Amino acid sequence: MASTVGLYVAIYKDEGVYKHWGLFVDGPTQDQRMLLHVEGSSTRFRLTEKLIHLINVPVSSITAIDQAAEEAPIHNQYPGYNCQDYVLELLDDLETRRLIDGKDATYKRQKALVASKQEGL
């Protein structure tokens, strides 16, 4: 079994105002393969438009990443706040928790690429 797994931002084809984003952990088993996104978001997103690989993380971090996503605040009280904001904030939190190496050059480049795709007001 692999000792690391890929962490991706999934960008969905959507016909709404904003494209839906989620954080995807490509775990080694079906039980550890998960999409982390804003709770209550619709399941109508049929096709992933793009998966952007951010970084590989240890398999042992999957549970902690899932826990961080569950604990991440969702700021629906702010107009315009959406799943794209949530994903970028979650990445910042994962860096703070040292579940992601925020100083890794490839990760920084990929995170900047993701941030450049953010749609907003």
N, C-alpha and C positions, 0 to 999 in steps of 0.2 A: 504494500500500500504506500502511496506517495506520502511524504512528510509535509508537503505544502499543497495548498489549493489556490486557485485563482480567485481574485476579488475583482468584480466588474461593476460598471454602471450599465444598467440595461435601459435603453431608450426605446419607447414603444411607439408604434404607429398609432396615432390618435387623431381624431378630427375635432378635438376640443380646442380651447384657447391655448393651452400649453401641452406639449408632449409629456406623457407620464414617464417618470424616472423611478427606478428602483435600484437597490444595491443587491447584486447577485453574488452569492458564494457558491462556487462550483465544487461542492464537497465530494469526497471520494465515494460516498454511498448516496443512494436516493434520499435517505433520511437526513443527510447532512448537506444536501443541495437545496438552497433556499433563496427566495427572493425577499428582501427586506425593504419595506416601503411604508408609506403613510397608512396607518390603519384606517379602515373604512373606505379606502380607494376602490374604485370599481374593478371588477374582474373582466370587464368588457374588452380589455386590451388583448387583442388576439395575436398580434405578431410583433416580435421584437424587431425594431428597425436597425438597431445597432447595439452591440456589446462592446464596451470600451474596457480593455484590461487595464487595471490600475497597478496591481502588485500581487505577488504571491504571499500568502500568510500561512503560518503553521496550522496544520489540521487541529492541533490542540487549542487554537484560538477561536474555533467556530462557535462554540457555546458562548464565549465572552462577547463576541461580535453580535450574536443574536440577542444577548441580554442588553447590550448597549443600545441596539435598535429599539428594543422594547421600552427602555428607559428614556429615550430621546424625546424631548418635548416637541409637541406639534403646536405651532403658533397660529392656529386658525383665527385668532382674534385680530390678526393683522391682515388688512385687505391686500390681496395679491400674493399672500403666502401660499406656496404650493409644494408639491413633492420634490421639485428641483431644489428648493431652498432646504428642505428636510435632508435630502441626500448630501448636499454640501456641508450642512451642519453636522450630520452624522459622521462624515469623513473627518472633520475637525475634531470631533469627540474621540473617534478611534485613534487619532494621532495623540491626543492628550492622554488617553489611557494606555498609550504605547502598544496598541494592538496593530498599528500600522507605523512603519518607519517614515515619518513625515519629512525626513532629510534625504531619503533615497531619490537620486536624480531622476530616474525613470518615473517613479511615482509622481514626483512634483510636476514633471512634464505632462503626464497623463491627466492629473488632476486639473492642471491649467487648461488642457484641451476640453475636459468636461465642463469646466466653469465657462469656457467661451461659448458653449452651446446653450447656456441658460437663457431662457426666454423670460422677458419680464416687462413690466410697465415702464 
